[in-house]
């Protein structure tokens, strides 16, 4: 059901103006912080990714050029991504820079209080050296963990994105799933706002990084929440998809 514009305006305005009592957060109560990263499943095969500084085939692109050329792409060639290229995109969007303490780590994108509430899931279809299937990025180790395969994967990805066919035709689709408590631990009721802002930071970095490897992407917020969470085998409560973006090589034409 569509909301009345005045109602939406009132909700947004109220959320932005709401004052947060930091004395009432779980952090101030002395509760332990949530883990910086979900541990991989014990039986999940791990794939080491090429480390930053060792990438091959990544052309230097100026910030000016990347910003100027950035646009949404919905047509992709069938050329696969290399593991170097995928590693670069993952580093650009959620790469680990420095661990400060048990509760805080710096990454390549800004996040309110360095809480970084997102896990990156990948629907991999055409990436050299990787089997088709679903993976999760482990930013602290800069590795991938293989999760599972899916029959008719492309068709299910398309259906979950409300019939947007280019999702199923991508080389890889990035799914960012929020674990709200990572942010709520520090920001309580303000978490709704800052988690949404953090998602935008991540996806913009993906757009710009794609410009360095001849790829394109398109941010997607229109998707079936239950189907998408189910596809990634998320509970939809403690962890759920907030944003997704298919990536593929841009056709020369």
MIVEXPA-103206 format. One record per residue: z, x, y of N, C-alpha, C, O in turn; chain; residue number from 0. Coordinates in pm, whole numbers, plus 50000, padded with zeros to 5 digits. Last residue first. Example, Ala and Ser with C-alpha at 12.3 -4.5 7.8 and 13.67 -1.06 7.14 Angstrom:
BEGIN
{{50708 51285 49775} {50714 51367 49894} {50787 51290 50003} {50804 51341 50114} A 1};
{{50780 51319 49431} {50780 51230 49550} {50780 51320 49670} {50846 51424 49668} A 0};
# end
This chain:
BEGIN
{{47261 52983 49749} {47179 52895 49832} {47263 52818 49931} {47210 52739 50009} A 252};
{{47461 53107 49605} {47391 53184 49707} {47309 53095 49800} {47288 53129 49916} A 251};
{{47766 52926 49554} {47624 52947 49523} {47553 53017 49637} {47581 52989 49754} A 250};
{{48076 53085 49533} {47991 53003 49618} {47845 53030 49581} {47804 53145 49578} A 249};
{{48295 53062 49257} {48197 53140 49332} {48104 53047 49410} {48059 52944 49359} A 248};
{{48595 52865 49307} {48479 52912 49232} {48389 52995 49320} {48404 52998 49443} A 247};
{{48887 52669 49281} {48822 52790 49332} {48704 52824 49244} {48711 52814 49121} A 246};
{{49079 52384 49381} {48985 52449 49290} {48916 52566 49358} {48890 52563 49478} A 245};
{{49404 52322 49454} {49284 52375 49517} {49196 52441 49410} {49234 52545 49355} A 244};
{{49683 52106 49533} {49598 52179 49441} {49470 52221 49511} {49431 52165 49613} A 243};
{{50023 52004 49565} {49897 52046 49629} {49814 52113 49521} {49869 52172 49428} A 242};
{{50250 51936 49426} {50241 51895 49566} {50101 51914 49624} {50064 51848 49721} A 241};
{{50381 51850 49109} {50270 51906 49186} {50271 51848 49327} {50289 51728 49346} A 240};
{{50730 51902 49038} {50612 51816 49046} {50508 51882 49134} {50541 51960 49224} A 239};
{{51053 51902 48906} {50934 51983 48936} {50812 51893 48933} {50792 51816 48839} A 238};
{{51235 51707 48874} {51286 51838 48915} {51173 51933 48953} {51194 52031 49025} A 237};
{{51016 51514 48833} {51136 51490 48911} {51194 51620 48964} {51200 51641 49086} A 236};
{{50808 51577 48665} {50781 51486 48776} {50900 51455 48862} {50889 51376 48956} A 235};
{{50808 51753 48454} {50890 51633 48441} {50869 51533 48554} {50908 51417 48542} A 234};
{{50487 51871 48340} {50602 51878 48430} {50679 51747 48423} {50622 51643 48390} A 233};
{{50240 51914 48214} {50363 51899 48135} {50488 51925 48218} {50581 51993 48174} A 232};
{{50007 51900 48344} {50073 52031 48347} {50206 52031 48271} {50275 52132 48264} A 231};
{{49955 51629 48299} {49858 51729 48254} {49921 51867 48247} {49892 51944 48155} A 230};
{{50170 51510 48431} {50161 51501 48286} {50066 51607 48229} {50094 51666 48125} A 229};
{{50102 51563 48696} {50226 51618 48641} {50223 51617 48489} {50267 51713 48425} A 228};
{{49860 51414 48699} {49861 51559 48725} {49986 51623 48670} {49979 51727 48604} A 227};
{{49941 51151 48647} {49845 51217 48558} {49849 51369 48575} {49842 51443 48477} A 226};
{{50118 51107 48863} {50167 51101 48725} {50072 51172 48629} {50117 51245 48541} A 225};
{{49947 51141 49093} {50068 51220 49072} {50112 51222 48926} {50141 51328 48872} A 224};
{{49617 51185 49137} {49709 51095 49069} {49834 51175 49030} {49828 51264 48946} A 223};
{{49534 51301 49467} {49533 51314 49322} {49631 51213 49265} {49717 51162 49337} A 222};
{{49472 51444 49751} {49443 51314 49691} {49429 51331 49540} {49323 51372 49492} A 221};
{{49485 51695 49837} {49613 51623 49836} {49596 51484 49777} {49694 51414 49755} A 220};
{{49325 51998 49812} {49325 51859 49765} {49468 51805 49766} {49558 51861 49705} A 219};
{{49113 52239 49962} {49248 52185 49944} {49242 52037 49908} {49164 51961 49965} A 218};
{{48877 52427 49815} {48893 52304 49891} {49031 52248 49861} {49062 52214 49747} A 217};
{{48697 52741 49823} {48800 52651 49773} {48803 52527 49860} {48740 52521 49966} A 216};
{{48486 53013 49718} {48522 52904 49806} {48629 52819 49742} {48649 52825 49620} A 215};
{{48408 53366 49716} {48452 53241 49656} {48475 53136 49763} {48482 53166 49882} A 214};
{{48366 53630 49782} {48251 53543 49764} {48285 53411 49698} {48200 53350 49632} A 213};
{{48597 53763 49840} {48542 53779 49704} {48426 53683 49677} {48392 53658 49561} A 212};
{{48698 53712 50088} {48680 53853 50052} {48611 53871 49918} {48569 53982 49884} A 211};
{{48740 53442 50106} {48630 53499 50184} {48601 53644 50146} {48491 53694 50170} A 210};
{{48973 53395 49968} {48846 53363 49902} {48728 53426 49975} {48627 53459 49912} A 209};
{{49166 53446 50161} {49143 53546 50057} {49011 53521 49984} {48945 53616 49943} A 208};
{{49154 53207 50309} {49114 53333 50372} {49085 53439 50268} {48990 53516 50283} A 207};
{{49241 53013 50120} {49113 53000 50189} {49065 53135 50242} {48950 53173 50222} A 206};
{{49497 53116 50060} {49394 53109 49956} {49256 53098 50019} {49163 53167 49977} A 205};
{{49628 53083 50303} {49604 53219 50253} {49499 53220 50144} {49419 53314 50135} A 204};
{{49637 52804 50301} {49557 52873 50403} {49529 53016 50361} {49419 53067 50382} A 203};
{{49817 52756 50093} {49676 52721 50076} {49587 52787 50181} {49473 52821 50151} A 202};
{{50062 52851 50199} {50005 52906 50076} {49856 52881 50070} {49777 52972 50043} A 201};
{{50107 52692 50425} {50096 52837 50439} {50024 52898 50318} {49938 52984 50332} A 200};
{{50131 52437 50309} {50018 52469 50396} {49998 52617 50415} {49884 52665 50420} A 199};
{{50374 52461 50175} {50251 52439 50098} {50128 52472 50181} {50032 52529 50129} A 198};
{{50554 52480 50389} {50532 52597 50303} {50403 52583 50221} {50331 52681 50201} A 197};
{{50553 52217 50485} {50499 52325 50568} {50467 52447 50483} {50363 52511 50502} A 196};
{{50679 52087 50271} {50541 52051 50307} {50477 52160 50392} {50359 52192 50373} A 195};
{{50929 52209 50289} {50849 52228 50167} {50703 52195 50196} {50613 52267 50151} A 194};
{{51022 52116 50534} {50983 52256 50523} {50906 52286 50395} {50826 52380 50391} A 193};
{{51067 51834 50494} {50975 51884 50597} {50929 52026 50566} {50809 52054 50570} A 192};
{{51251 51828 50284} {51125 51752 50275} {51022 51808 50372} {50906 51827 50337} A 191};
{{51477 51968 50370} {51386 52029 50274} {51251 51960 50267} {51148 52025 50248} A 190};
{{51668 51853 50521} {51552 51906 50594} {51446 51962 50500} {51338 51999 50544} A 189};
{{51880 51795 50353} {51782 51689 50381} {51661 51737 50460} {51560 51666 50465} A 188};
{{51924 52128 50253} {51965 51990 50230} {51852 51893 50267} {51741 51907 50217} A 187};
{{51878 52399 50272} {51841 52314 50385} {51870 52165 50366} {51842 52085 50455} A 186};
{{51962 52541 50041} {51992 52595 50174} {51974 52493 50285} {52047 52498 50384} A 185};
{{51895 52372 49831} {52017 52452 49821} {52060 52506 49957} {52179 52515 49986} A 184};
{{51638 52285 49891} {51750 52197 49920} {51884 52272 49916} {51976 52238 49990} A 183};
{{51479 52489 49785} {51491 52474 49930} {51613 52389 49967} {51682 52419 50064} A 182};
{{51526 52456 49514} {51526 52591 49571} {51544 52586 49723} {51615 52669 49781} A 181};
{{51489 52187 49463} {51626 52235 49481} {51631 52378 49536} {51731 52416 49597} A 180};
{{51213 52135 49425} {51277 52107 49555} {51415 52170 49572} {51453 52203 49684} A 179};
{{50969 52296 49317} {51102 52279 49262} {51194 52259 49383} {51246 52356 49438} A 178};
{{50627 52201 49322} {50752 52225 49394} {50872 52206 49302} {50876 52114 49221} A 177};
{{50332 52357 49225} {50437 52261 49188} {50566 52300 49258} {50609 52415 49254} A 176};
{{50003 52388 49282} {50133 52434 49332} {50236 52325 49308} {50228 52216 49364} A 175};
{{49730 52495 49104} {49822 52382 49120} {49956 52437 49168} {50015 52523 49102} A 174};
{{49403 52606 49127} {49542 52637 49159} {49619 52507 49176} {49578 52419 49252} A 173};
{{49151 52636 48891} {49214 52548 48988} {49360 52586 49003} {49433 52597 48904} A 172};
{{48859 52824 48837} {49003 52813 48820} {49056 52718 48927} {49010 52721 49042} A 171};
{{48597 52751 48860} {48631 52860 48769} {48779 52856 48736} {48820 52882 48623} A 170};
{{48526 52392 48860} {48571 52518 48920} {48588 52626 48815} {48594 52597 48695} A 169};
{{48471 52146 48765} {48361 52243 48762} {48401 52377 48824} {48316 52465 48838} A 168};
{{48684 51980 48806} {48652 52016 48668} {48541 52118 48656} {48519 52172 48547} A 167};
{{48657 51956 49082} {48778 52016 49026} {48750 52063 48883} {48788 52174 48845} A 166};
{{48426 51818 49128} {48421 51962 49151} {48548 52032 49102} {48548 52153 49082} A 165};
{{48484 51548 49092} {48422 51623 48984} {48424 51773 49004} {48425 51848 48907} A 164};
{{48738 51351 49137} {48669 51454 49216} {48612 51559 49119} {48684 51646 49071} A 163};
{{48891 51155 49010} {48747 51157 48991} {48670 51258 49074} {48548 51251 49081} A 162};
{{49161 51207 49067} {49098 51082 49112} {48945 51091 49113} {48880 51041 49205} A 161};
{{49251 51421 48932} {49225 51438 49075} {49144 51321 49130} {49068 51334 49226} A 160};
{{49255 51344 48671} {49383 51355 48740} {49366 51371 48890} {49457 51339 48967} A 159};
{{48979 51366 48612} {49044 51235 48614} {49175 51238 48691} {49204 51146 48768} A 158};
{{48949 51648 48622} {48875 51561 48713} {48943 51425 48725} {48961 51374 48835} A 157};
{{49114 51725 48410} {49142 51775 48545} {49074 51687 48650} {49132 51656 48753} A 156};
{{48980 51601 48202} {49116 51557 48236} {49157 51606 48374} {49229 51536 48446} A 155};
{{48738 51741 48197} {48736 51597 48219} {48875 51546 48262} {48885 51460 48349} A 154};
{{48829 51999 48138} {48759 51973 48264} {48761 51825 48297} {48784 51786 48412} A 153};
{{48944 51963 47875} {49023 52008 47989} {48957 51970 48123} {49023 51915 48211} A 152};
{{48912 51871 47611} {48843 51807 47724} {48915 51838 47856} {48942 51748 47936} A 151};
{{49232 51984 47511} {49102 51931 47472} {49042 51854 47590} {49113 51782 47661} A 150};
{{49395 52264 47629} {49382 52120 47644} {49242 52078 47604} {49144 52130 47657} A 149};
{{49650 52511 47567} {49511 52469 47584} {49507 52317 47587} {49604 52250 47553} A 148};
{{49926 52662 47745} {49869 52578 47641} {49722 52554 47670} {49675 52574 47782} A 147};
{{50022 52908 47880} {50106 52793 47845} {50049 52712 47729} {50115 52696 47626} A 146};
{{50052 53249 47943} {49966 53144 47888} {50055 53030 47840} {50152 53053 47767} A 145};
{{50155 53395 48237} {50199 53351 48106} {50108 53236 48063} {50088 53139 48137} A 144};
{{50066 53682 48424} {50040 53544 48387} {50106 53516 48253} {50111 53603 48166} A 143};
{{50237 53890 48667} {50179 53862 48536} {50146 53714 48525} {50191 53632 48604} A 142};
{{50419 54006 48854} {50273 54002 48876} {50201 53994 48740} {50118 54078 48705} A 141};
{{50687 53970 48842} {50629 54070 48751} {50480 54092 48775} {50422 54186 48722} A 140};
{{50720 53780 49037} {50810 53895 49038} {50756 54008 48948} {50778 54126 48976} A 139};
{{50528 53578 48976} {50509 53667 49092} {50599 53790 49091} {50558 53895 49139} A 138};
{{50364 53459 48730} {50498 53515 48742} {50495 53618 48854} {50463 53734 48830} A 137};
{{50174 53165 48698} {50186 53297 48760} {50333 53335 48769} {50418 53255 48809} A 136};
{{50071 53003 48402} {50160 53005 48518} {50175 53149 48566} {50186 53242 48487} A 135};
{{49788 52822 48266} {49871 52940 48281} {49969 52917 48396} {49953 52825 48476} A 134};
{{49577 52649 48042} {49669 52645 48154} {49766 52762 48149} {49818 52798 48043} A 133};
{{49240 52747 47951} {49369 52684 47931} {49452 52685 48058} {49403 52719 48166} A 132};
{{49025 52986 47809} {49039 52861 47882} {49174 52799 47850} {49218 52798 47735} A 131};
{{49137 53326 47815} {49096 53208 47742} {49108 53085 47832} {49193 53082 47921} A 130};
{{49024 53598 48010} {49124 53494 47988} {49062 53378 47910} {48950 53336 47936} A 129};
{{48818 53774 48062} {48934 53825 47986} {49043 53721 47963} {49145 53753 47903} A 128};
{{48704 53608 48353} {48685 53713 48254} {48818 53755 48193} {48918 53769 48263} A 127};
{{48727 53267 48381} {48783 53392 48431} {48768 53496 48321} {48814 53475 48209} A 126};
{{48680 52960 48384} {48584 53071 48381} {48643 53193 48451} {48612 53219 48567} A 125};
{{48919 52808 48364} {48801 52773 48286} {48705 52890 48273} {48655 52918 48164} A 124};
{{49257 52740 48410} {49155 52846 48399} {49041 52799 48310} {49062 52755 48197} A 123};
{{49466 52613 48617} {49375 52558 48517} {49255 52650 48509} {49162 52640 48589} A 122};
{{49780 52744 48688} {49635 52765 48694} {49567 52690 48580} {49605 52701 48464} A 121};
{{50061 52713 48904} {49997 52687 48774} {49846 52700 48792} {49793 52671 48899} A 120};
{{50318 52851 49076} {50173 52841 49073} {50124 52825 48930} {50143 52913 48846} A 119};
{{50599 52697 49224} {50545 52769 49110} {50394 52746 49109} {50348 52636 49138} A 118};
{{50776 52699 49538} {50662 52665 49453} {50643 52758 49334} {50667 52878 49341} A 117};
{{50967 52755 49733} {50997 52653 49634} {50887 52626 49532} {50902 52537 49447} A 116};
{{51082 52986 49905} {50964 52984 49818} {50980 52885 49704} {51003 52924 49590} A 115};
{{51282 53073 50080} {51320 52999 49960} {51205 52989 49860} {51230 52982 49740} A 114};
{{51296 53201 50327} {51245 53275 50210} {51285 53206 50079} {51319 53272 49981} A 113};
{{51348 53015 50522} {51461 53083 50460} {51424 53167 50341} {51510 53202 50261} A 112};
{{51038 52883 50461} {51164 52858 50529} {51279 52924 50454} {51305 52893 50337} A 111};
{{50796 53135 50423} {50864 53021 50363} {50998 53005 50434} {51065 53104 50463} A 110};
{{50478 53303 50447} {50608 53261 50501} {50664 53143 50426} {50590 53061 50371} A 109};
{{50347 53514 50186} {50335 53396 50272} {50473 53363 50328} {50574 53391 50264} A 108};
{{50409 53721 50022} {50297 53742 50115} {50271 53621 50204} {50182 53625 50288} A 107};
{{50772 53740 50015} {50640 53730 49953} {50532 53744 50060} {50562 53775 50175} A 106};
{{51103 53842 49952} {50993 53830 50047} {50861 53828 49971} {50841 53904 49876} A 105};
{{51381 53666 49824} {51273 53761 49801} {51164 53735 49904} {51137 53621 49940} A 104};
{{51718 53578 49759} {51609 53595 49856} {51509 53699 49810} {51546 53807 49763} A 103};
{{51936 53568 49591} {51886 53442 49646} {51757 53456 49724} {51692 53356 49753} A 102};
{{52002 53826 49518} {51987 53726 49413} {51918 53599 49463} {51850 53531 49387} A 101};
{{51802 54007 49756} {51925 53986 49680} {51898 53876 49577} {51783 53839 49554} A 100};
{{51538 54097 49806} {51647 54130 49897} {51781 54119 49825} {51864 54210 49832} A 99};
{{51247 54225 49680} {51363 54143 49645} {51481 54189 49728} {51521 54306 49722} A 98};
{{50924 54214 49818} {51054 54282 49811} {51162 54183 49772} {51168 54071 49823} A 97};
{{50676 54088 49747} {50682 54210 49827} {50812 54285 49809} {50812 54406 49788} A 96};
{{50463 53897 49542} {50598 53948 49564} {50593 54079 49642} {50516 54170 49609} A 95};
{{50227 53643 49632} {50260 53779 49589} {50401 53822 49629} {50450 53788 49737} A 94};
{{50106 53403 49666} {50248 53401 49627} {50297 53539 49587} {50398 53552 49517} A 93};
{{49851 53453 49775} {49913 53322 49792} {50062 53318 49758} {50136 53239 49816} A 92};
{{49769 53710 49717} {49754 53662 49855} {49831 53532 49879} {49872 53505 49992} A 91};
{{49810 53723 49440} {49892 53807 49530} {49887 53752 49673} {49990 53747 49741} A 90};
{{49608 53548 49361} {49748 53516 49331} {49842 53597 49420} {49943 53545 49469} A 89};
{{49380 53687 49447} {49409 53554 49501} {49555 53514 49478} {49619 53454 49564} A 88};
{{49401 53921 49290} {49403 53929 49436} {49440 53794 49498} {49521 53788 49590} A 87};
{{49370 53816 49034} {49494 53886 49070} {49510 53893 49221} {49619 53873 49274} A 86};
{{49107 53727 49049} {49216 53630 49032} {49349 53692 49071} {49432 53627 49135} A 85};
{{48977 53976 49075} {48966 53875 49181} {49078 53771 49170} {49136 53732 49272} A 84};
{{49044 54102 48834} {49081 54163 48962} {49080 54060 49074} {49171 54056 49157} A 83};
{{48921 53936 48653} {49067 53939 48653} {49119 54004 48780} {49225 53968 48830} A 82};
{{48648 53760 48812} {48704 53871 48737} {48857 53863 48742} {48914 53792 48824} A 81};
{{48511 53433 48763} {48590 53527 48842} {48632 53643 48753} {48649 53626 48632} A 80};
{{48174 53352 48653} {48319 53361 48638} {48383 53453 48741} {48317 53539 48799} A 79};
{{47933 53127 48776} {47971 53267 48761} {48122 53279 48751} {48194 53221 48833} A 78};
{{47841 52880 48826} {47910 52898 48697} {47949 53044 48674} {47994 53080 48565} A 77};
{{47916 52788 49168} {47828 52836 49063} {47909 52850 48934} {48031 52834 48934} A 76};
{{48030 52488 49328} {48055 52622 49275} {47947 52658 49174} {47893 52573 49104} A 75};
{{48107 52284 49596} {48003 52321 49500} {48025 52465 49459} {48038 52554 49543} A 74};
{{48285 52250 49794} {48296 52158 49681} {48186 52180 49578} {48173 52102 49484} A 73};
{{48477 52423 50032} {48360 52424 49943} {48386 52331 49826} {48493 52332 49766} A 72};
{{48580 52443 50369} {48600 52387 50235} {48469 52385 50159} {48364 52350 50213} A 71};
{{48592 52764 50535} {48559 52623 50530} {48581 52574 50386} {48599 52654 50295} A 70};
{{48591 53058 50723} {48668 52968 50639} {48619 52824 50650} {48606 52770 50759} A 69};
{{48470 53229 50901} {48389 53177 50790} {48461 53072 50705} {48397 53005 50624} A 68};
{{48675 53296 51082} {48551 53235 51131} {48474 53167 51019} {48419 53059 51038} A 67};
{{48863 53417 50916} {48898 53294 50987} {48772 53220 51032} {48764 53098 51023} A 66};
{{48716 53641 50831} {48769 53547 50733} {48801 53413 50799} {48771 53308 50743} A 65};
{{48663 53775 51074} {48553 53722 50994} {48602 53617 50894} {48536 53514 50876} A 64};
{{48925 53840 51158} {48838 53758 51242} {48727 53693 51161} {48699 53574 51175} A 63};
{{49009 54006 50953} {49077 53879 50974} {48990 53785 51056} {48982 53665 51028} A 62};
{{48735 54152 50768} {48826 54146 50883} {48892 54010 50892} {48837 53910 50844} A 61};
{{48735 54256 50436} {48688 54154 50530} {48787 54149 50645} {48908 54144 50624} A 60};
{{48644 54471 50172} {48725 54449 50293} {48657 54350 50386} {48537 54358 50411} A 59};
{{48593 54339 49846} {48536 54394 49968} {48628 54371 50087} {48685 54263 50100} A 58};
{{48684 54423 49538} {48735 54342 49648} {48687 54404 49778} {48735 54510 49817} A 57};
{{48623 54585 49322} {48529 54479 49358} {48577 54386 49466} {48519 54280 49486} A 56};
{{48949 54637 49194} {48811 54682 49206} {48723 54562 49240} {48746 54451 49193} A 55};
{{49288 54708 49274} {49179 54614 49255} {49043 54680 49274} {49025 54767 49360} A 54};
{{49513 54850 49319} {49427 54898 49210} {49303 54811 49191} {49223 54837 49101} A 53};
{{49654 54728 49516} {49618 54868 49538} {49529 54924 49430} {49474 55033 49446} A 52};
{{49840 54522 49297} {49789 54548 49432} {49765 54697 49453} {49846 54781 49413} A 51};
{{49741 54547 48946} {49840 54551 49054} {49774 54568 49191} {49664 54622 49200} A 50};
{{49598 54319 48720} {49582 54441 48800} {49672 54438 48923} {49678 54337 48994} A 49};
{{49844 54158 48510} {49736 54151 48608} {49720 54285 48678} {49818 54358 48694} A 48};
{{49922 54099 48173} {49943 54183 48291} {49821 54172 48381} {49707 54177 48334} A 47};
{{50013 53814 48019} {49894 53889 48057} {49925 53967 48184} {49950 53909 48289} A 46};
{{50199 53693 47741} {50196 53743 47879} {50071 53827 47901} {50028 53901 47813} A 45};
{{50241 53397 47549} {50178 53529 47565} {50169 53568 47712} {50135 53485 47797} A 44};
{{50549 53236 47501} {50425 53238 47579} {50367 53377 47590} {50436 53469 47636} A 43};
{{50789 53198 47380} {50676 53223 47291} {50544 53230 47366} {50438 53230 47304} A 42};
{{50968 53147 47589} {50989 53264 47503} {50871 53298 47413} {50854 53413 47374} A 41};
{{50819 53075 47907} {50862 53028 47775} {50870 53146 47679} {50788 53237 47687} A 40};
{{50950 53260 48190} {50839 53218 48103} {50894 53162 47973} {51004 53199 47932} A 39};
{{51171 53122 48439} {51144 53217 48331} {51027 53169 48246} {51008 53048 48232} A 38};
{{51083 53061 48773} {51106 53002 48641} {51081 53107 48534} {50978 53175 48539} A 37};
{{51246 53244 49028} {51125 53222 48948} {51165 53155 48818} {51268 53187 48759} A 36};
{{51487 53262 49147} {51370 53283 49232} {51241 53248 49159} {51138 53225 49223} A 35};
{{51729 53011 49050} {51649 53132 49023} {51527 53140 49115} {51471 53038 49155} A 34};
{{51951 52878 49305} {51861 52862 49190} {51780 52990 49169} {51765 53068 49263} A 33};
{{52273 53020 49390} {52135 52984 49422} {52054 52961 49296} {52084 53017 49191} A 32};
{{52595 52862 49332} {52499 52970 49310} {52356 52927 49342} {52322 52810 49325} A 31};
{{52791 52725 49600} {52723 52708 49472} {52618 52816 49454} {52557 52859 49552} A 30};
{{52922 52728 49842} {52947 52839 49750} {52883 52823 49614} {52915 52898 49522} A 29};
{{52865 52554 50036} {52972 52514 49944} {53003 52623 49842} {53098 52611 49765} A 28};
{{52647 52667 50152} {52774 52678 50222} {52892 52638 50134} {53005 52682 50155} A 27};
{{52458 52590 49957} {52480 52731 49985} {52617 52750 50052} {52693 52839 50014} A 26};
{{52457 52316 49974} {52515 52377 49854} {52539 52526 49873} {52631 52583 49814} A 25};
{{52554 52209 50306} {52456 52251 50207} {52527 52312 50086} {52643 52355 50095} A 24};
{{52720 52143 50514} {52721 52055 50399} {52620 52096 50291} {52603 52023 50193} A 23};
{{52681 52307 50725} {52810 52321 50656} {52814 52239 50528} {52899 52262 50442} A 22};
{{52450 52228 50846} {52442 52336 50748} {52573 52357 50673} {52574 52419 50566} A 21};
{{52335 51935 50916} {52467 51995 50914} {52470 52101 50805} {52489 52071 50688} A 20};
{{52047 51878 51102} {52102 51919 50974} {52239 51982 50992} {52257 52072 51075} A 19};
{{51903 51606 51265} {51986 51726 51276} {52051 51756 51142} {52104 51666 51077} A 18};
{{51576 51490 51291} {51703 51481 51220} {51778 51614 51228} {51722 51720 51199} A 17};
{{51329 51504 51398} {51441 51509 51492} {51577 51514 51422} {51680 51540 51484} A 16};
{{51157 51480 51184} {51151 51602 51264} {51273 51617 51355} {51315 51729 51385} A 15};
{{51222 51224 51093} {51243 51340 51006} {51247 51468 51087} {51331 51555 51062} A 14};
{{51145 51064 51309} {51285 51069 51269} {51316 51189 51182} {51422 51250 51195} A 13};
{{50870 51110 51309} {50949 51146 51427} {51096 51158 51390} {51164 51250 51435} A 12};
{{50801 51002 51058} {50777 51143 51089} {50864 51189 51205} {50924 51297 51199} A 11};
{{50882 50732 51092} {50936 50814 50983} {50922 50962 51015} {51018 51039 51001} A 10};
{{50728 50652 51312} {50874 50650 51321} {50939 50736 51214} {51038 50804 51240} A 9};
{{50473 50675 51206} {50511 50756 51322} {50662 50765 51334} {50718 50871 51362} A 8};
{{50486 50481 51007} {50468 50621 50970} {50510 50712 51084} {50574 50815 51062} A 7};
{{50514 50255 51168} {50619 50288 51072} {50611 50434 51031} {50712 50503 51020} A 6};
{{50278 50257 51308} {50402 50272 51383} {50517 50311 51291} {50605 50388 51329} A 5};
{{50092 50214 51099} {50094 50342 51172} {50222 50364 51250} {50271 50477 51257} A 4};
{{50216 50073 50797} {50182 50050 50936} {50192 50181 51012} {50289 50255 50994} A 3};
{{50083 50200 50490} {50193 50179 50583} {50140 50150 50723} {50032 50195 50762} A 2};
{{49912 50055 50219} {49905 50132 50343} {50022 50097 50434} {50056 49980 50453} A 1};
{{50000 50084 49881} {50000 50000 50000} {50000 50088 50125} {50077 50184 50135} A 0};
# end
